[in-house]
Amino acid sequence: LPKNITIEAKPYPYTFPLSSTALLLIDLQRDFILPSGFGDIQSGTNLTAVKAVVPNCVRILQAFRELELPIFHTREGHLPDLSDCPSSKLKRQASAPGTNHSKVIGDPGELGRLLVRGEYGHDIVDECRPKLGEVVVDKPGKGAFWNTNLLEELVGWGITHLIVGGVTTECCVTTTVREANDRGFECCIIEECAAGYNDNFKVPSLDMIHWSQGLFGFVSSLPNLLKALT
Ligand code: TIU
């Protein structure tokens, strides 16, 4: 493979150096993908789209593993005593008056305590389970840079470019890309590898990333990426 790879993307072709590009997979956790998880309880039962990205993420994982490129996984969640969960987050995702949420972060659910580190539901789905040598970053927020060591990890690995997938597009994926862009990383979201709970949000969420000549980054497709890497 050439040292620099260029793929078709919006708003214009995305070029990334193989020597400093990582895959960043956001929150492919049971709590966001499986029935009775946090996402299902919080956001309604439209899990179709988030389930559908799992095999697509497996395909980029395989491509990156074959090329021995760095892979970073994130997980959203909190300490068992919830001391790292801001009250705003706890409150608005609870069964407060005016909300429909029946359970709050830390409550027992069918997959364990919701969004609590160490619980079954908090971990990554079997298909995308991290392998030895891949980095797993636990994050208390929606963005993966806030109160984590992700920036230090990426700098330590010499990463400049990020290929991004995961769940959910409207929430943690695009929040993280906006944070990454501010820190100087060149990001490209793979559209078949990102999904959320509200189909109406997918196109506008991704459009806002590449709008205005790449305000926050690039958006490309799985065939474009796989064609270039294999
Ligand atoms: N609610 C929602 O869409 N997402 C989250 O709470 N977390 C992630 O997106 N990972």
Boltz pocket constraint, residues with backbone or C-beta under 6 A from the ligand:
constraints:
  - pocket:
      binder: B
      contacts: [[A, 26], [A, 27], [A, 32], [A, 39], [A, 42], [A, 43], [A, 76], [A, 142], [A, 167], [A, 168], [A, 169], [A, 170], [A, 171], [A, 172], [A, 173], [A, 196], [A, 197]]
      max_distance: 6.0
